[in-house]
């Protein structure tokens, strides 16, 4: 009697197991698998019912056997559930990924970006180079006293450079600086040697605008004064700046020139980016283009700054970042720098 | 300065190519800007003589048929030029020959072709066709001594160097000066004409040339004059006219050409008067009389200003000193006695006169650079020598009349060898330095310690100090010889300039926000700036513009708004650029307007530059200023968003907050503003530390229209960066990260529409106390079901206590307090 019940129970267990395994095998989604899991392994599963119904009527041995059978069936079912779930899970993931496929050739999101101005880029690049070489950056005034702009820089009264033709005057004594050099005087007056300064800023000259001139230009002044500075230091410093800015394969040359505030004076030329020194239309056949003036600080200028020219020597230079940028990128018309056309600016970022 | 190489070769041996010569001169400070090679592109161009010339029989056009002798042969040439006469010597291009400038500007090859029935064996050429000048009014008539049958190129003056001379070197405005440089560079002695050797057809008269009175000795340090009788004008010989032409001057007649030739040779301008046309037979150097006028050699009558120095005879001005001669005393075809002037004039006076008359001549260009008085007599002597050589005429020459102040003292400059070494860094010996200086014309003594150099008169204005001699030595030795080194000593590294670091911070933020950097002009006009004032009608005068309405009192530096004025240029080049700008916005708006013509996308620009404010009796205030203008579509139209909106007021406000964030400005806030350029309902100012830091808002539509900006709203801002920098506290102190969780609550309140959101959040902040960590408005709503005139504001609140996890009750208590305060102070109710 008891044995019959046990046998009957074992049949039911086997039946449930077979039914479950079949159902699991038939399941098509992980969701269905999950439903089957609840049905066959939850508290109210058929196997648990068998246990609850039959167990109380069995003696110890029977209970043990029934328990073992139920557990075996449960394990089979759980194993089947797990493997079916993994199987379907992998399939579903694959389907999902396939469904999520996109056209990666569509354009990316357009993040806003501004374009920096090539002239000021070149200013910043050159200032960075100078700072790396130990120059301290200062600023001067755009509106200056005539005496700082001319007299103290050894440009005496009645010098042609002072002429109203070339200089914008505010009053008889006040003007728009024609160069950043007044800062030389101001900095020497306020600092003891040795000094190494760079001064960026706008300068003004009364010149007609064309492809290479304007009535306003940017200049970076450099001043180095120590007890034993030579022209070799000037040459080495400006060559280093040019090589770091243009690359070491662009040749530069120093040639004699004239500026009232330096003696000896030198002009720095760079070989034309187009013809590399051979002469072409772009450089007017000369092969070389001027980058800016320089020289050993004139003794009178040192004295105006309060330095003793017998104890100290130094060099000064004026860098035209617009010319540097033009020669770096092959820009042939200065006017492009003044138009702020986005189509132009975009090219340098 | 144009220098023909064959002319230079009179004084110095040139044993190198023209290119090498140009390079040497350039490196030594005489920059050769270009090299011309006249005749290099000619083929079969000969000198011919016109032996016969007849009108073309079969042509209705005015053609001529000429028989032209080439020495051994005679050819027939048809020409349309009207200036050819029998006996003229002319350039002939044979058939098959080549010229650089045909009628269309490109090279031409001469072909044999009949002209109205007569076959031409060649072509007569103009100066332009030969590439010698722009002259094209007729055939180039050569001087009568041009050798018939020779190739024209063989008698030209050689390659021509165009040299940019330095302003301190008037001596290099002469062939001899340039030759002296070449001599020094190539270590050879200069060979100069011996002026004491004069041909024996000259009779020296024992009488003064003429009375000369210098009434203005301050403007005329020396006036030397010479009377020469028995002269005869006529064409200059070929060599002379070729040299003048190559140097850029037009041959006129021998008597005038010689003055120009000597000016080019020695750098001493000269002038020749017809002696019989000088009233009273005398010269007076004086300032112009009131209302005095003169017709100069260019045929233009000029009114003379009172300070103008003139050369006069007994009655009237006969020349403008140092600039140009007058027609009333010019050399004529029958001139037989001349008075030569060779003088020195004050450089400033000549420059002012030349400028005032806009008459810059070869002569004035030299006087402007301060010529030495020593060379006046050289010019006179050279004139007689050359005139005799060329004409062989029996000349009668009077004694030179010479009115001179005492000559400037001679100067000896000492150059310690130490200066040479420490400035150049090169171990140049005293011998070497002395050799260079001596070749340049200095009289030199030296020992191991120093070189003493007596300065030649032609370098007096230029050489004053030891450093000047150093330059002379090193530029001849060559800058290439100097090694490249870096300063050895280290200088204490300086801190980067705060102002520039601030600029960089602002710039990089804005570039990241999609705003581009612009560089606009700092000179402008009051009219251009006044365009910003919305209320201004177009006829309104800019003088009536109250600048304070457009540029808020910068950092309160002005006591009264009426003192805010732009700095004016006394001598502007154009009216458009006659003041320095007070605001960056007008030029930025122009940039935006221009760019909107070719794109709609993100036309956003900023500029960091100085605005300049007048200050009485002192240098003006230069304020570091940021201008910002946003227009066009804030994003491009893309497949993700095909209608992105324009920039809004709040884009601008957010950008400003983003820009200020790294600068750590304490307690800044925004309140409604009233700026003349802005939409009155969308105008704000940003304040901190008791100052206006910025104003910003939406551009007034009237103003936008004035800048031709249509279709897009424009957001603008101007920020006083100097004040921002002063308020910036870049010091950062680490705050420990919170260890306890935050509690979040959203509230939505209903409040009258007129209550600004700023008031709401201020009440929230104050009522929230220490536990309120942050808040954020996430919704603003008007409309149904809210009553008219009401709005709802939803705020997300974050609470946190420093040392503990907040309980629900604690949070509820604060929220209740906030709602209570909103109710009490703003009449706000919780939205149901």
Interface residues (C-beta under 8 A of the other chain):
Chain A: X106 X107 X109 X110 X111 X112 X113 X114 X115 X116 X117 X119 X120 X124 X127 X131 X133 X134 X136 X137 X138 X139 X141 X142 X143 X144 X145 X158 X160 X161 X163 X164 X165 X168 X169 X170 X171 X174 X176 X194 X195 X196 X202 X204 X206 X208 X215 X216 X224 X226 X227 X228 X229 X230 X231 X232 X233 X235 X236 X237 X239 X240 X253 X254 X255 X256 X257 X258 X260 X263 X264 X265 X266 X267 X284 X285 X286 X296 X298 X299 X300 X313 X337 X338 X339 X340 X341 X342 X343 X345
Chain B: X26 X27 X28 X29 X31 X33 X34 X166 X167 X168 X169 X347 X348 X351 X355 X368 X422 X423 X424 X425 X426 X465 X466 X467 X468 X470 X471 X474 X475 X479 X480 X482 X483 X484 X485 X486 X487 X488 X489 X490 X491 X493 X494 X495 X496 X497 X499 X500 X504 X507 X510 X511 X512 X513 X514 X515 X516 X517 X518 X519 X520 X521 X522 X523 X567 X568 X569 X570 X571 X572 X573 X577 X580 X591 X594 X595 X598 X599 X602 X603 X604 X605 X606 X609 X610 X612 X619 X620 X622 X634 X635 X636 X638 X639 X640
